[in-house]
Amino acid sequence: MKPLALSLLLLWPSLVSLNGAGDGTWARFASLPYPEDNLFLHDTFPEGFMWSVGTSAYQTEGAWQQDGRGASVWDTFTHKQLSVNGDVASDSYNNIERDISAIQTLGVTHYRFSIAWARIFPDGLLSSRNEVGLRFYSHFIQRLRDIGVEPIVTLYHWDLPQALQDRYGGWVNETLVERFSEYAWFCFESFGHQVKYWITIDNPYALAWHGYGTGKLAPGIKGTPHVPYTVAHNLIKAHSKTWHIYNEHFRQSQQGLVSIALASHWVAPKNGDITPEAVQLCQCSINSVLGWFAKPIFVDGDYPECMKNNLKSLLPAFNDGEKLEIKKTADFFALSFGPLSFRLLDSNLLFNQSKKYLLRQLLYWIHTEYNNSKIFIVENGWDDSSGSTKTEDVYNMYPLKTFLMDVLKAIKYDGVDVIGYTAWSLVDGFEWDAGYNTRRGLFYIDFQSKEKERMPKSSAFFYQQVIEDKGFPPIPENKPITGTFPNSFVWGISEDVIQVETSPTTPQFVDRNIYKWDVNGTGKLLKVKGVMGQLRKAQCTDYSTIRQEIHLLKNTHATHFQFSLNWSLILPTGNTTQVTRANLRYYKCYVSELLRVNVTPVVVLYHPILEDQRLPSVLENNGGWINPETIQAFVEYARLCFRQLGNKVKFWITMSEPNGIKHIVAHKPNFTLLGHNLIKAHALVWHLYNNEFRKTQKGQISVSLHADWVDPANPFSRNDIEAAARSLEFDIGWFAEPIFGTGDYPFIMRDWQTQRQNTGWHNSYLPYFTNEEKELIRGSGDFVALNHYTTHIIHLEGQTGAKTGYEFKVQHLKDTTWLASPDGKAVVPGGLRKLLRWIKSKYGNIPIYITSNGIDDDSPSKDKLRVYYIQSYINEVLKALKLDGVNVRGYFAWALRDIDEPNYGFYTSNRAAKLSVEHYRRIVDNGGFPTSKITSTKCYQDLNSSAKCNPSFFRKQLLIFALCILSVFTATMFLIIYYSTKRCRKYK
């Protein structure tokens, strides 16, 4: 029968009361500086920090009937109620040297393991002593010390001798307190001279609640509501008695430390409201699991008030003498934080709360709740790897990295005294109620093999590296640099679309009526009947949206502005037989007004992945880019734009992010064919401009590519390293190699597609260019334009049918230690520098422009994430320029306003400036990051200008200055003449 009493906590929230100072944790972590606190912390752990790895006896030892070992409750439970068991498991009993070798490989300083009570005393009593079992543990402890590793010994990790369960009914009987203390005394006496760290009992919550309440764990008892609390009561007494035995009889001679391993989850209010009531409920949720045992042991010998108030008589009471015996009976706080803490958490302990896998918050809560206790994390890890995962366990490696980062920040930022960390576990083993369906080991074991060889996984190499580095030391190349960009550097802002007005909006020029002012009457304007005026032609200044947008743009001090034309708005039928002149006039005005305020327009002809900039419907209905006629239609559309706008536009982009079409669901079946025609269309337009317009218009033209960086998810895996390199070729090289390289697709792309076709992936067809087409395409770009936003990590998926990027057999994973935007985009500034170096290594010293770079930030005004993002990414561009010699010519931040992409703009949709405007303007004015804080004077010039400053930029300022000088001179001369004349008259 499942205990129902804790559901009462839902009914009487007003009865919940608080203990300690841990209740301030939720408010503290809700108000930490953002984004600074979320950044990856490059630092090291304190000197003397204990690096550990662990296992438990039943999960790994095997040999369940070997050398006199008695049966445990887990042997009985698995044989009767589960389909799998730990009879053999990792067979550590027969593989001591393999385990020792694995431990030595990691470089840990400590190793946690448990003693199987039934291996030393088969029936649980001292009278049944098994010398072979005793020698096994003595030998193992000695081998650990031989390699310089300190043992951390757990006396009891749930595997009670079955004989004690049969004789006494298990932990529900207080007699077990005495039997356990006898067993512990023997262990202290036998091993204590070589053991300095002892754990009495592991995770008493799971044992009491699920061993004797729900029956999910051994011994599988589904007790009445009071049974789990009785069991917990006895476990606390057993621990306390054991601690006193060590303290009074062994501590002086052995100089060791004793604690109990307590497990916990973490919760937060679902709605995110940190109200006193919500915090009380969160506090009680933690207290009902962790505090159930921690408060008696670490504080005052008694249970948390919220449990006593709500459980009433179900919760046993300690008398005053017991309270004195129990309190302060731990030498350090041994914490277990892993999947069991969440998987086996009773739903009655969630009071409209969300489970959170946040170790740092829990560490701080323990720190404040339990008097700044020294905390040793004695079990931590995750179980995201399936039973079929072998050595490349990236799904466990990244949680390990996240938890280690949490620990480091808890130490460095929060002042928590964490003294050690234990990764769980050393080897794959039997995972309790999950059996062998999941793997948590740092070393892989083939359970079907006789040898049970230990093979290091990715997580083992990662943990080894962290231990060797003592954490995550600062990386010199991550440090920001100072310096400025050349005066010719382009500072821009890009916008995907601009809203087109079909007619001027200034009211006085759309009304032909004549009005007179009714001065003596109403004071209003009265229409004069029968008289009509003439309308003047519309002027560019009549478009209100243009004026408003350019006012915002000027405030950023950007020198260039990139926007996209809408093909459908200019040519509704897709060809030049029908031109919408009003819309074309609007674009002309936009360009003219930009130039009027000394901002250079950068015009994109076509943005294929934008929903509101699709092909004209006629072309779309005729097959779109699958139809070769669309290529010619695009050429004619480009010709019209060059003729109409080319005398004022010197910076053209044929297409923006055409390589992004493969991510559009509708295009996935034919994306290689679509891309093939898009490349040819671009090349034809480039040649059109080059042959017919360049000489007179003197502009430049290229294509901009979506170019996020890709790193291998597993840096220790050749498969992932190759997958990341292949992904870059498929994502960027797909278009870049034909245009800026050989005129054909990357070899790695062709080779991979051939391999895929040979294995039955018939959707992997990659078209071929003719020799003439290769010549046409090669070199059809004056510069490389890159739209870069984030960095991804790539994992080569072992199984077929990977969820993402199936045609390449890769998964895009997330590194949760990276700063991320509200939309989940990782902020990895160094990825942009890697990209720029990669482009240089592939295509030489060709000019490069970052034509779009931005992040979402949901703050309506103080967009601190965007401020950090822009500053950090621009600094990486400066590094690429100054340190790597990359020929980078310009940077465009994205976007001007929150229009089509909410939260991405420098301004809100209502045109209110955000904090990032000021910061970007400062960078522009300073030309980068000068060592001096004095704002530099820089020249704003067109892309095609020479390195010399263009004096026209200062023409207005010089004219005003000259007028001022002239005015002063005129006034002075007037005064001189006036007083001279006056003096002459006086003398006359």
Secondary structure, 3 states (H helix, E strand, C coil): CCCCHHHHHHHCHHHCCCCCCHHHHHHHHHCCCCCHHHCCCCEECCCCCEEEEECCHHHHCCCCCHHHCCCEHHHHHHHHHCCCCCCCCCCHHHCHHHHHHHHHHHCCCEEEEECCHHHHCCCCCHHHCCHHHHHHHHHHHHHHHHCCCEEEEEEECCCCEHHHHHHHCHHHCCHHHHHHHHHHHHHHHHHHHHCCEEEEEECHHHHHHHHHCCCCCCCCCCCCCCHHHHHHHHHHHHHHHHHHHHHHHCHHHHCCEEEEEEECCCEEECCCCCCHHHHHHHHHHHHHHHHHHHHHHHHHCCCCHHHHHHHHHHCCCCCHHHHHHHCCCCCCEEEEECHHHHHCCCHHHCCCEEECCCHHHHHHHHHHHCCCCCEEEEEECCCCCECCCCCCCHHHHHHHHHHHHHHHHHHHCCCCCEEEEEEECCECCCCHHHCCCECCCCEECCCCCCCCCCEECHHHHHHHHHHHHCEECCCHHHCCCCEECCCCCEEEEEEEECCCCCCCCCHHHCCCEEEEECCCCCCCEEEEEEEECCCCCCCHHHCHHHHHHHHHHHHHCCCEEEEECCHHHHCCCCCCCCCCHHHHHHHHHHHHHHHHCCCEEEEEEECCCCHHHCCCHHHHHCCHHHCCHHHHHHHHHHHHHHHHHCCCCCEEEEEECHHHHHHCHHHHHHHHHHHHHHHHHHHHHHHHHHHHHHHHHCCEEEEEEECCEEEECCCCCHHHHHHHHHHHHHHHHHHHHHHHHCCCCCHHHHHHHHHHHHCCCCCCCCCCCCHHHHHHHCCCCCCEEEECCCEEEEEECCCCCCCCCHHHCEEEECCCCCCECCCCCECCCHHHHHHHHHHHHHHCCCCEEEEEECCCCCCCCCCHHHHHHHHHHHHHHHHHHHCCCCCEEEEEEECCECCCCCCCCCECCCCCECHHHHHHHHHHHHCEECCCCCCCCCCCCCCCCCCCCCHHHHHHHHHHHHHHHHHHHHHHHHHHHHHHHHHHHHHC
